[in-house]
Amino acid sequence: RRDASNLFGINTNQKWTPLWSGGGSWNISKENFYTGKLLPFLKLRVTYGYTGNADPNRSGVITVYYNPNSYNTGFSQARIRQYPNPYLKWEKVGIANIGIDFASKNNRISGSVDWYVKNGKDLFGAAPVDITDGLGSNGLTKNVASMKSHGADIVINTKNTKGKFGWNTGLIFNYNADKVTNAYIANASAANYLTNGDGITQLEGKPVHSVMTYKWGGLEHSTGNPQGFVNGSLSTDYGAITGPGTSVNDLIYNGPALPTIFGSLTNSFTWRNLEMTVNISYKFHYFFLRQPLNYSNLVSGADKKSTSDFAARWQVPGDEAKTDVPSFQYPVDGSRDAFYANSSTLVEKGDHIRLQFITLSYLLPLHNPSSFPATNVPLYANASNLGILWRANKKGIDPDYSTTTIPPSKACAFGVRIFLK
């Protein structure tokens, strides 16, 4: 297939790109030489191809936006939003996948295993531009970045019991690891790379979404001030720590911001007309920043969530051995708050296991099915957002909602379905 977008290039042939893919499968269990009784069904799959991505916010031509009329002259105003970029083209991702489908006798055990590798090239990223070109900028977004990822998807379904009491299990296991393989650092100032994983971390060798923080030096013994590092030495000069003199190489890489292992376990139980389904999800090996105590917001009244941290703050010498919450000082220092809010002491493991939902249904028996207008009438009840069964962090924080004020509340639903003839 060939895809085109008028966002790219100047000439017609620059707007098009070929995106091809191919694949094949081999049903091994149908071959005469295959005599495996343990897995009477066995199929091998192989695919390879390319997908493309076009960012509507990027264009090959110059774009402008209009401001309200000038207060001084009354004339219309326009500003350049994006400089001309005639060589901008499609992002491309090459994907190779090998998979196996299998099933035992009577499908007591069935499922699939897939292994994949993805190579992203011509990805949008910052690129240097000669400042004498007159653009008023030393960088443009071009197709210069690249990344790699690999992973596995495993699906296993089992029929554990048969008869009046039925028990089926479904397991989904996913593994994914990625890293940036090529990126240009337009500005090496540490402040540009501090992240809780919300944005893309354009650092070679690191995951696309990483947790990057200032190195933590503990609380100062006599004042309770948070300590960072300047030129490798302990410091409370927050202007220097958070300023342009601190480079990205001075930051701490804490780990991926997205789980590298995740999936779910579903169990369904049936007995006569009654059925219950329980779903549990899990996410492992990722990190997040817990919400900090921000004294600037606390004093101004903007922070409504810091009561517990305020009670745990440093108050007297020796408290630094049992808390990492800085002392309260007035007037407040915004740079002090900024350093603490982006320091490695706030990093927590995001690993957790969650009870997603429980569904209970009952199929009403029909005493005279031939005269009843419906084929079956199931009653059901569903409870969702039931909470975390286990978490790695000791603060009681829900990693999925660490930056929101209120996580989703538990929800219950009841209903009836009628399937008409």
Phi, psi and chi 1 to 4 in degrees:
 res  aa     phi    psi   chi1   chi2   chi3   chi4
   1 ARG       -  155.1   55.7  178.9  -70.5  172.3
   2 ARG  -126.0  132.5  -65.8  180.0   68.1 -142.3
   3 ASP  -117.0  148.6  -71.4   76.8      -      -
   4 ALA  -134.1  151.8      -      -      -      -
   5 SER  -146.2  132.8  171.7      -      -      -
   6 ASN   -78.8    7.4   59.8    5.9      -      -
   7 LEU   -75.8  -21.8  -65.1  173.3      -      -
   8 PHE  -105.6  152.6  -58.9  134.9      -      -
   9 GLY    60.7 -179.8      -      -      -      -
  10 ILE  -111.7  -40.0  -58.5  -61.1      -      -
  11 ASN   -92.2  158.9  -58.5  -43.2      -      -
  12 THR   -60.2  -41.8  -59.7      -      -      -
  13 ASN   -71.0  -12.2   61.2   -6.2      -      -
  14 GLN   -83.9  -15.6  -67.2  175.8  -47.8      -
  15 LYS   -85.0  -13.7  -57.2  177.2 -174.2  -62.8
  16 TRP  -103.0  151.9  -70.4   85.0      -      -
  17 THR  -150.2  139.9 -170.7      -      -      -
  18 PRO   -81.1  128.8   27.3  -31.8      -      -
  19 LEU  -122.2  104.7  -61.6  172.2      -      -
  20 TRP  -117.1  158.4   58.8  -89.5      -      -
  21 SER  -156.8  155.5   61.7      -      -      -
  22 GLY  -152.7  158.9      -      -      -      -
  23 GLY  -165.1  167.3      -      -      -      -
  24 GLY  -155.2  161.3      -      -      -      -
  25 SER  -136.2  154.1   64.6      -      -      -
  26 TRP  -132.3  112.4  179.4   21.3      -      -
  27 ASN   -82.1   89.7 -164.4  -27.4      -      -
  28 ILE   -64.1  -33.7  -58.0  174.4      -      -
  29 SER   -67.0  -13.2   54.2      -      -      -
  30 LYS   -92.2   -4.2  -72.5 -170.8  175.4 -178.5
  31 GLU   -76.2  147.0  -60.8  -69.3  -11.8      -
  32 ASN   -64.3  -30.9  -66.8  -29.9      -      -
  33 PHE   -77.4  -13.7   64.3   80.0      -      -
  34 TYR   -85.2  121.3 -176.2   77.8      -      -
  35 THR  -127.6   21.8   57.5      -      -      -
  36 GLY   -67.9  114.7      -      -      -      -
  37 LYS   -84.5  -24.1  -65.1 -177.4  179.4  179.6
  38 LEU   -67.6  -38.6 -177.0   62.4      -      -
  39 LEU  -127.7   85.9  -64.1  174.7      -      -
  40 PRO   -66.2  -15.8   21.5  -31.1      -      -
  41 PHE  -121.1  125.0  173.0   73.4      -      -
  42 LEU  -149.5  121.3 -174.4   64.2      -      -
  43 LYS  -131.9  139.1  177.3 -170.4  -74.6 -172.3
  44 LEU  -108.6  135.7  174.4   67.4      -      -
  45 ARG  -125.9  141.5  -65.7  176.1  -78.4  102.6
  46 VAL  -139.1  129.9  178.1      -      -      -
  47 THR  -137.3  153.5   59.6      -      -      -
  48 TYR  -154.0  141.4 -177.7   76.9      -      -
  49 GLY   177.3 -175.7      -      -      -      -
  50 TYR  -123.9  142.6  -81.7   90.9      -      -
  51 THR  -119.5  158.4   61.8      -      -      -
  52 GLY  -124.0  158.0      -      -      -      -
  53 ASN  -138.4  134.6  177.0   59.9      -      -
  54 ALA  -121.5  123.7      -      -      -      -
  55 ASP   -90.3  115.3 -175.2   -9.1      -      -
  56 PRO   -64.2  -15.1   21.8  -32.3      -      -
  57 ASN   -84.3   -4.5  -65.3  -42.4      -      -
  58 ARG  -114.0  140.2  -53.9  -66.1  177.0 -172.5
  59 SER  -144.3  153.0  172.6      -      -      -
  60 GLY   -80.1  -14.9      -      -      -      -
  61 VAL  -108.7  162.3  -61.5      -      -      -
  62 ILE   -67.8  140.3 -171.2  170.5      -      -
  63 THR  -128.8  146.1   58.0      -      -      -
  64 VAL  -129.9  162.1  -60.7      -      -      -
  65 TYR  -134.6  153.4   66.5   95.6      -      -
  66 TYR  -103.2  136.8  -68.9   95.3      -      -
  67 ASN   -98.2  165.9  -77.7  -23.0      -      -
  68 PRO   -58.5  158.2  -23.4   32.8      -      -
  69 ASN   -54.3  145.4  -70.0   -3.5      -      -
  70 SER   -60.9  137.1  169.1      -      -      -
  71 TYR   -67.6  -31.9  176.2   79.7      -      -
  72 ASN   -83.0  -41.4  -65.0  -41.2      -      -
  73 THR  -107.0  -21.9   65.6      -      -      -
  74 GLY    81.4   -2.1      -      -      -      -
  75 PHE   -85.4  158.5  -66.6  140.4      -      -
  76 SER   -66.3  151.1  -60.9      -      -      -
  77 GLN  -124.2  143.7  -59.4 -179.6   98.0      -
  78 ALA  -136.3  144.6      -      -      -      -
  79 ARG  -128.2  152.4  -66.5 -178.3 -179.5  -88.1
  80 ILE   -78.4  122.4  -64.9  176.0      -      -
  81 ARG   -89.2  -36.9 -178.7 -174.4  -64.1  -85.9
  82 GLN  -147.7  132.1 -174.4  172.3  -95.0      -
  83 TYR   -77.7  159.0  -65.1  103.6      -      -
  84 PRO   -60.8  137.7   19.8  -31.8      -      -
  85 ASN  -142.9   69.8 -159.5  -10.0      -      -
  86 PRO   -65.5  -17.5   24.5  -34.5      -      -
  87 TYR   -96.7    7.0  -59.8  107.0      -      -
  88 LEU   -64.4  136.5 -158.1   66.7      -      -
  89 LYS  -144.8 -176.8   57.3 -175.5  178.5 -179.3
  90 TRP   -64.1  141.3  -72.2   74.8      -      -
  91 GLU   -75.7  142.8  -67.9 -176.9  -42.4      -
  92 LYS  -131.1  140.8  -62.6  176.9   70.1  174.6
  93 VAL  -128.3  118.2 -179.9      -      -      -
  94 GLY   -91.0  131.4      -      -      -      -
  95 ILE  -126.3  123.7  -54.2  173.1      -      -
  96 ALA  -113.3  133.3      -      -      -      -
  97 ASN  -138.4  132.9 -173.5   93.7      -      -
  98 ILE  -122.7  127.2  -61.9  177.2      -      -
  99 GLY  -135.4  155.3      -      -      -      -
 100 ILE  -130.5  128.8  -64.0  176.2      -      -
 101 ASP  -106.3  139.5  -59.5  -38.2      -      -
 102 PHE  -147.4  159.4   60.9   89.1      -      -
 103 ALA  -158.7  139.8      -      -      -      -
 104 SER   -88.5 -178.4   65.1      -      -      -
 105 LYS   -61.2  133.5 -173.5  177.4 -179.7 -179.9
 106 ASN    60.7   20.1  -62.6  -36.1      -      -
 107 ASN    57.2   31.2  -74.4  -34.7      -      -
 108 ARG   -62.7  -34.7  -70.3  -63.3  -64.1  -91.0
 109 ILE  -133.4  126.9  -59.2  176.4      -      -
 110 SER  -146.6  163.1   61.6      -      -      -
 111 GLY   162.4 -162.1      -      -      -      -
 112 SER  -152.5  153.8   62.0      -      -      -
 113 VAL  -131.9  125.8  177.9      -      -      -
 114 ASP  -126.0  139.4  -74.1   83.5      -      -
 115 TRP  -123.9  131.8  175.2  -97.8      -      -
 116 TYR  -136.8  157.7   61.0   85.0      -      -
 117 VAL  -134.8  132.5  176.0      -      -      -
 118 LYS  -122.1  133.7  -63.8 -178.5  179.2 -179.3
 119 ASN  -121.8  112.7  -72.7  -40.8      -      -
 120 GLY   -96.6  127.1      -      -      -      -
 121 LYS  -132.9  164.9   64.4  179.0 -175.8  178.4
 122 ASP    56.1   34.7  -63.5  -27.2      -      -
 123 LEU   -79.7  150.7  -55.2 -178.8      -      -
 124 PHE   -68.5  131.4  -61.0  137.6      -      -
 125 GLY  -161.2  168.6      -      -      -      -
 126 ALA   -70.5  140.7      -      -      -      -
 127 ALA  -138.0  141.9      -      -      -      -
 128 PRO   -72.0  148.5   26.7  -33.6      -      -
 129 VAL  -134.1  140.5  174.2      -      -      -
 130 ASP   -59.4  121.6 -172.0  -15.9      -      -
 131 ILE   -65.9  -19.3 -163.7  170.1      -      -
 132 THR   -77.2   -2.1   62.1      -      -      -
 133 ASP   -68.8  -14.5  -75.9  -14.7      -      -
 134 GLY    84.9   17.4      -      -      -      -
 135 LEU   -81.2  -14.6  -62.2 -178.9      -      -
 136 GLY    76.3   15.0      -      -      -      -
 137 SER  -148.8  149.6  171.5      -      -      -
 138 ASN  -102.9   15.5   60.9   -5.4      -      -
 139 GLY  -154.9  151.2      -      -      -      -
 140 LEU  -134.8  160.9  -81.0  179.5      -      -
 141 THR   -88.6  120.5  -63.1      -      -      -
 142 LYS  -134.0  177.2  -65.6 -174.8  176.5 -179.0
 143 ASN   -86.8   74.4  -60.2   88.4      -      -
 144 VAL  -122.0  -13.1  -65.2      -      -      -
 145 ALA   -94.6  161.7      -      -      -      -
 146 SER  -151.6  159.5   60.3      -      -      -
 147 MET  -152.4  162.2   62.3  166.2  -72.9      -
 148 LYS  -132.7  150.2  -70.4 -175.7  177.4  179.8
 149 SER  -149.1  155.6   68.0      -      -      -
 150 HIS  -147.0  158.4   63.8  -84.9      -      -
 151 GLY  -175.9 -177.0      -      -      -      -
 152 ALA  -142.0  144.3      -      -      -      -
 153 ASP  -123.8  123.5  -62.6  -31.6      -      -
 154 ILE  -124.0  129.0  -60.1  175.5      -      -
 155 VAL  -126.2  124.1  177.8      -      -      -
 156 ILE  -130.8  127.1  -62.2  177.3      -      -
 157 ASN  -119.6  133.7  -61.5  -57.5      -      -
 158 THR  -130.3  144.8   62.6      -      -      -
 159 LYS  -105.7   99.1  -62.4  179.1  179.9  179.0
 160 ASN   -77.4  -35.2  -55.4  -44.8      -      -
 161 THR  -137.4  158.2   62.4      -      -      -
 162 LYS  -132.5  156.6  -62.3  178.4   67.2  175.5
 163 GLY   115.6 -151.7      -      -      -      -
 164 LYS   -63.9  -36.0  -67.8 -176.9  177.7  179.7
 165 PHE  -104.6  118.2  176.3   76.7      -      -
 166 GLY  -110.6  142.9      -      -      -      -
 167 TRP  -141.8  114.2  173.0   24.5      -      -
 168 ASN  -117.4  145.1  -62.4  -28.4      -      -
 169 THR  -128.7  137.8  -61.3      -      -      -
 170 GLY  -126.6  123.6      -      -      -      -
 171 LEU  -115.9  129.6  171.5   66.6      -      -
 172 ILE  -119.8  123.5  -62.2  176.6      -      -
 173 PHE  -125.7  126.3  173.4   89.2      -      -
 174 ASN  -126.8  137.9  -59.8  -77.0      -      -
 175 TYR  -130.5  132.5  164.9   75.6      -      -
 176 ASN  -148.3  130.6  178.6  -90.1      -      -
 177 ALA  -133.5  133.8      -      -      -      -
 178 ASP  -134.9  163.7   60.1   57.9      -      -
 179 LYS  -156.8  151.4   66.2  177.5 -179.7  179.2
 180 VAL   -80.0  128.7  176.2      -      -      -
 181 THR  -103.9  -19.1   55.1      -      -      -
 182 ASN  -155.5  125.9 -174.8   39.2      -      -
 183 ALA  -160.5  148.9      -      -      -      -
 184 TYR  -102.0  129.5  168.9   70.4      -      -
 185 ILE   -90.7  102.8  -62.6 -179.3      -      -
 186 ALA   -72.5  -35.6      -      -      -      -
 187 ASN  -141.9  114.0 -174.1  -22.0      -      -
 188 ALA   -82.0    6.5      -      -      -      -
 189 SER   -61.7  133.6  176.6      -      -      -
 190 ALA   -58.4  -33.9      -      -      -      -
 191 ALA   -60.0  -23.5      -      -      -      -
 192 ASN   -79.9   -9.8  -64.4  -38.3      -      -
 193 TYR  -122.8    4.1  -65.6   89.7      -      -
 194 LEU   -69.3  125.0  -66.7  168.5      -      -
 195 THR  -157.2  146.4  173.9      -      -      -
 196 ASN   -94.1   11.5 -169.5   21.3      -      -
 197 GLY    96.6    3.9      -      -      -      -
 198 ASP   -69.4  -35.7  -58.7  -30.9      -      -
 199 GLY  -111.4 -177.4      -      -      -      -
 200 ILE   -84.3  131.2  -65.4  176.3      -      -
 201 THR   -96.2  103.8  -51.9      -      -      -
 202 GLN   -88.3   64.2  -63.5 -172.9   33.3      -
 203 LEU  -122.2  123.9  -64.7  175.0      -      -
 204 GLU   -61.2  135.7  -67.6 -175.5   11.4      -
 205 GLY    86.6   -7.9      -      -      -      -
 206 LYS  -106.3  155.0  -60.2  -65.6 -171.0  -66.7
 207 PRO   -57.7  155.1  -24.1   33.8      -      -
 208 VAL   -59.9  -37.2  176.6      -      -      -
 209 HIS  -116.8  107.9  -63.2  -85.7      -      -
 210 SER  -124.0  160.7  -58.8      -      -      -
 211 VAL  -102.7  113.9  177.7      -      -      -
 212 MET  -119.4  131.3  -54.2  -70.3  -65.1      -
 213 THR  -141.7  166.9   57.2      -      -      -
 214 TYR   -72.1  147.6  -67.9  117.9      -      -
 215 LYS   -70.8  133.4 -174.1  177.1 -179.9 -180.0
 216 TRP   -95.0  133.8  175.2 -107.3      -      -
 217 GLY  -113.7   13.7      -      -      -      -
 218 GLY    82.9 -178.3      -      -      -      -
 219 LEU   -95.4  141.6  -62.7  178.7      -      -
 220 GLU   -68.7  139.5 -156.7  -85.0  -30.2      -
 221 HIS   -62.4  -44.0  171.8   72.2      -      -
 222 SER   -92.9  -19.3   59.0      -      -      -
 223 THR  -120.0  -19.0   63.1      -      -      -
 224 GLY    75.3   14.8      -      -      -      -
 225 ASN   -73.0  140.5  -77.2  -36.7      -      -
 226 PRO   -70.1  141.8   25.9  -32.6      -      -
 227 GLN  -115.1  134.7  -59.5  178.4  105.0      -
 228 GLY  -117.3 -154.9      -      -      -      -
 229 PHE  -133.6  136.8  -70.8   83.6      -      -
 230 VAL  -127.5  120.1  174.5      -      -      -
 231 ASN    54.3   37.2  -62.9  -36.8      -      -
 232 GLY    83.4   -0.3      -      -      -      -
 233 SER  -114.6  148.2  -60.1      -      -      -
 234 LEU   -59.0  140.2  -78.9  172.8      -      -
 235 SER  -155.0  150.6  174.3      -      -      -
 236 THR  -117.0   20.3   55.6      -      -      -
 237 ASP   -83.0   85.4 -175.1   -9.3      -      -
 238 TYR   -67.7  -28.6  -53.5  114.1      -      -
 239 GLY   -63.4  -38.7      -      -      -      -
 240 ALA   -74.2  -38.3      -      -      -      -
 241 ILE   -65.3  -44.6  -63.7  172.9      -      -
 242 THR   -92.6   -2.8   61.0      -      -      -
 243 GLY   -84.6 -178.6      -      -      -      -
 244 PRO   -66.9  -13.4   23.3  -32.8      -      -
 245 GLY   -71.3  -19.6      -      -      -      -
 246 THR   -89.8  121.7  -58.2      -      -      -
 247 SER   -97.7  170.9   76.3      -      -      -
 248 VAL   -61.3  -27.4   63.2      -      -      -
 249 ASN   -70.4  -14.1  -63.7  -38.1      -      -
 250 ASP   -89.2   -6.8  -61.7  -42.0      -      -
 251 LEU   -82.0  161.5  -65.4  178.6      -      -
 252 ILE  -101.3  127.7  -61.7  -64.3      -      -
 253 TYR   -87.7  116.7  164.5   67.0      -      -
 254 ASN   -94.5  -21.8  -60.0  -84.6      -      -
 255 GLY   141.0  179.2      -      -      -      -
 256 PRO   -70.1  147.0   25.2  -33.4      -      -
 257 ALA   -89.9  -14.8      -      -      -      -
 258 LEU  -111.2  142.6  -60.5  178.7      -      -
 259 PRO   -61.9  134.6   20.5  -30.8      -      -
 260 THR   -88.2  -19.2   57.7      -      -      -
 261 ILE  -127.2  126.4  -62.9  174.5      -      -
 262 PHE  -158.7  162.7   55.1   95.5      -      -
 263 GLY   163.8 -156.9      -      -      -      -
 264 SER  -154.4  160.1   64.5      -      -      -
 265 LEU  -129.7  122.0  176.9   67.0      -      -
 266 THR  -120.0  128.8  -56.8      -      -      -
 267 ASN  -119.7  131.4  -78.3  -75.9      -      -
 268 SER  -119.7  132.6  -64.0      -      -      -
 269 PHE  -122.3  133.5  -52.8   92.8      -      -
 270 THR  -128.5  140.7   56.8      -      -      -
 271 TRP  -149.3  111.7 -178.8   71.1      -      -
 272 ARG    55.7 -119.9  -64.7 -174.4  177.5  179.4
 273 ASN   -93.8    8.2  -70.3   -1.7      -      -
 274 LEU  -106.9  137.0 -168.9   65.0      -      -
 275 GLU  -139.2  137.8  179.7  177.4   -0.8      -
 276 MET  -130.8  134.4 -177.8  176.4   69.3      -
 277 THR  -123.8  130.8  -59.3      -      -      -
 278 VAL  -122.8  126.0 -179.7      -      -      -
 279 ASN  -117.6  128.3  179.2  -90.3      -      -
 280 ILE  -122.9  130.8  -63.4  173.5      -      -
 281 SER  -111.5  159.0   65.1      -      -      -
 282 TYR  -144.2  149.8   58.9   88.6      -      -
 283 LYS  -141.7  128.5  -63.9  179.1 -179.0  178.7
 284 PHE  -130.9  158.5  -61.7  137.1      -      -
 285 HIS    58.1   66.5 -167.4 -127.2      -      -
 286 TYR  -157.8  169.2   73.5  112.2      -      -
 287 PHE  -136.9  160.3  -59.5   84.2      -      -
 288 PHE  -152.1  165.0   68.8   96.9      -      -
 289 LEU  -100.2  125.8  -78.5  174.1      -      -
 290 ARG   -75.0  157.6   70.2  175.3 -174.1  -91.6
 291 GLN   -65.3  129.8  -70.8  -67.1  -59.8      -
 292 PRO   -88.5  164.5   33.7  -34.9      -      -
 293 LEU   -81.5  115.8  170.9   59.5      -      -
 294 ASN  -108.9  107.7 -172.5  -60.1      -      -
 295 TYR   -67.5  -31.6  -74.5  118.7      -      -
 296 SER   -61.2  -45.9  -61.6      -      -      -
 297 ASN   -70.2  -34.4  -68.2  -21.2      -      -
 298 LEU   -64.8  -43.6 -170.1   65.6      -      -
 299 VAL   -67.9  -37.7  169.0      -      -      -
 300 SER   -79.1  -10.5   66.7      -      -      -
 301 GLY    88.6    5.3      -      -      -      -
 302 ALA   -81.6  -19.2      -      -      -      -
 303 ASP  -101.7  118.4 -166.5  -21.4      -      -
 304 LYS  -110.4    7.4  -51.8  -63.6 -175.9 -176.3
 305 LYS  -122.0   10.4  -57.7  177.8  -66.1 -178.4
 306 SER  -103.6   15.8  -62.6      -      -      -
 307 THR   -59.1  -47.8  -55.9      -      -      -
 308 SER   -66.8  -40.6   59.9      -      -      -
 309 ASP   -66.8  -35.7  -81.9   -7.4      -      -
 310 PHE   -63.7  -38.2 -175.0   77.5      -      -
 311 ALA   -69.0  -25.0      -      -      -      -
 312 ALA   -94.7    8.9      -      -      -      -
 313 ARG   -68.6  162.0   73.3 -167.6 -174.4  -78.5
 314 TRP   -65.9  131.7 -174.8   99.3      -      -
 315 GLN  -127.6  -36.8  -60.7 -177.7   62.9      -
 316 VAL  -136.4  155.2  -63.6      -      -      -
 317 PRO   -52.2  134.9  -28.8   36.7      -      -
 318 GLY   107.1  -23.3      -      -      -      -
 319 ASP   -65.1  -21.7  -77.1   -8.0      -      -
 320 GLU   -63.3  -16.0   66.3  -85.2    4.1      -
 321 ALA   -81.7  -14.9      -      -      -      -
 322 LYS  -125.8   -1.0   59.1 -176.7 -179.9 -179.5
 323 THR  -146.9  154.9 -176.4      -      -      -
 324 ASP  -116.4   13.1   59.7    0.8      -      -
 325 VAL   -87.8  121.2 -178.6      -      -      -
 326 PRO   -62.3  161.1  -21.2   32.6      -      -
 327 SER   -69.7  160.0   59.8      -      -      -
 328 PHE   -88.8  126.8  174.8   67.8      -      -
 329 GLN  -130.9  140.8  -66.3 -176.1   -0.4      -
 330 TYR  -131.2  133.4 -169.7   84.0      -      -
 331 PRO   -70.1  154.9   25.8  -35.4      -      -
 332 VAL   -77.1  156.4  -64.9      -      -      -
 333 ASP  -117.6  112.7 -176.0  -16.1      -      -
 334 GLY   -62.8  -35.5      -      -      -      -
 335 SER   -67.6  -35.4  -64.6      -      -      -
 336 ARG   -62.6  -45.3 -177.2  178.9 -171.8 -106.2
 337 ASP   -63.0  -41.0  -73.5  -22.3      -      -
 338 ALA   -64.6  -40.4      -      -      -      -
 339 PHE   -63.9  -48.7  162.6   67.2      -      -
 340 TYR   -62.1  -40.5  175.8   64.6      -      -
 341 ALA   -65.7  -20.9      -      -      -      -
 342 ASN  -118.9   27.3  -66.7  -75.9      -      -
 343 SER   -98.3  157.8   62.1      -      -      -
 344 SER   -70.1  -13.7   56.1      -      -      -
 345 THR   -67.4  -18.6 -169.0      -      -      -
 346 LEU   -91.8   -0.1  -63.5  175.9      -      -
 347 VAL   -74.8  133.0  175.5      -      -      -
 348 GLU  -128.7  151.6  -60.4  -75.7  -11.0      -
 349 LYS   -75.0  137.2  -64.6 -171.6   68.3  174.7
 350 GLY   -93.1   -2.9      -      -      -      -
 351 ASP   -55.0  132.1  -55.9   33.7      -      -
 352 HIS  -162.6  162.7   68.6  -82.5      -      -
 353 ILE  -123.8  130.3  -59.2  173.6      -      -
 354 ARG  -124.9  138.6 -176.8 -172.8  -56.1  -85.6
 355 LEU   -85.1  104.5 -179.9   58.3      -      -
 356 GLN   -74.7  -54.8  -73.7  -70.9  123.1      -
 357 PHE  -160.8  160.0   64.8   82.3      -      -
 358 ILE  -130.9  128.1  -62.0  176.3      -      -
 359 THR  -121.0  132.7  -60.3      -      -      -
 360 LEU  -123.8  128.9 -173.4   65.8      -      -
 361 SER  -133.9  151.1   63.9      -      -      -
 362 TYR  -136.9  125.6  177.6   71.7      -      -
 363 LEU   -89.7  112.8 -174.7   61.9      -      -
 364 LEU   -63.6  130.1  -72.5  176.0      -      -
 365 PRO   -72.8  137.3   24.5  -31.6      -      -
 366 LEU  -103.3  114.3  -56.9  178.6      -      -
 367 HIS   -73.4  -28.3  -61.7  -71.2      -      -
 368 ASN  -134.0   73.7 -168.5    1.3      -      -
 369 PRO   -58.5  -32.9  -20.0   32.1      -      -
 370 SER   -67.1  -30.9   59.1      -      -      -
 371 SER   -97.0   -6.9   60.5      -      -      -
 372 PHE   -86.2  137.3 -162.8   76.0      -      -
 373 PRO   -72.5  -10.7   24.0  -33.6      -      -
 374 ALA  -113.8  150.6      -      -      -      -
 375 THR   -78.4  -39.3   56.0      -      -      -
 376 ASN  -157.1  157.0   52.7   59.7      -      -
 377 VAL  -135.2   94.3 -179.0      -      -      -
 378 PRO   -89.3  137.0   26.9  -28.4      -      -
 379 LEU   -96.2  146.2  -55.0  175.5      -      -
 380 TYR  -144.8  155.1   69.9   88.5      -      -
 381 ALA  -138.9  138.0      -      -      -      -
 382 ASN  -133.5  134.0  175.7  -91.0      -      -
 383 ALA  -123.1  127.6      -      -      -      -
 384 SER  -130.4  170.4   57.2      -      -      -
 385 ASN    54.6   50.1  -59.5  -33.5      -      -
 386 LEU   -83.6   -8.4  -62.6  178.2      -      -
 387 GLY   111.7  176.9      -      -      -      -
 388 ILE   -91.3  132.5  -68.0  179.1      -      -
 389 LEU   -85.2  -34.7  -59.0  175.7      -      -
 390 TRP  -153.4  143.1  171.3   85.3      -      -
 391 ARG  -142.1  149.8   74.7 -167.6   86.4 -162.2
 392 ALA   -79.0  -32.8      -      -      -      -
 393 ASN   -76.2  146.9   75.5   82.2      -      -
 394 LYS   -96.0    7.8  -54.0  -57.4 -178.6 -177.4
 395 LYS   -95.0   -2.5  -55.8  -71.3 -174.6  178.7
 396 GLY    73.3   24.1      -      -      -      -
 397 ILE   -91.4  137.9  -56.5  171.9      -      -
 398 ASP   -84.0  110.7 -172.1  -27.7      -      -
 399 PRO   -60.2  -29.1  -21.1   33.1      -      -
 400 ASP   -72.6  -19.1  -76.3  -12.2      -      -
 401 TYR  -133.2   39.4  -51.8  100.6      -      -
 402 SER   -71.2  -21.8   60.7      -      -      -
 403 THR  -108.8    4.7   59.1      -      -      -
 404 THR  -104.3  154.1   58.0      -      -      -
 405 THR   -70.9  -46.8  -55.2      -      -      -
 406 ILE  -129.1  117.6  -56.8  176.0      -      -
 407 PRO   -72.0  162.3   26.6  -33.6      -      -
 408 PRO   -58.7  138.0  -21.9   32.1      -      -
 409 SER   -82.1  162.4   59.4      -      -      -
 410 LYS   -62.1  143.0  -64.0  178.8  176.2   62.7
 411 ALA  -131.5  140.4      -      -      -      -
 412 CYS  -127.2  142.7  -64.1      -      -      -
 413 ALA  -138.7  142.2      -      -      -      -
 414 PHE  -130.2  144.8  -55.5   89.0      -      -
 415 GLY  -170.0 -179.3      -      -      -      -
 416 VAL  -139.9  139.8   58.2      -      -      -
 417 ARG  -113.3  139.5  -65.1 -172.8 -178.8   94.7
 418 ILE  -124.4  117.4  -59.9  174.9      -      -
 419 PHE  -100.9  104.2  -64.3   87.9      -      -
 420 LEU   -75.0  155.2  -60.1  176.2      -      -
 421 LYS   -73.0      -  -68.3 -178.3  178.8  178.9
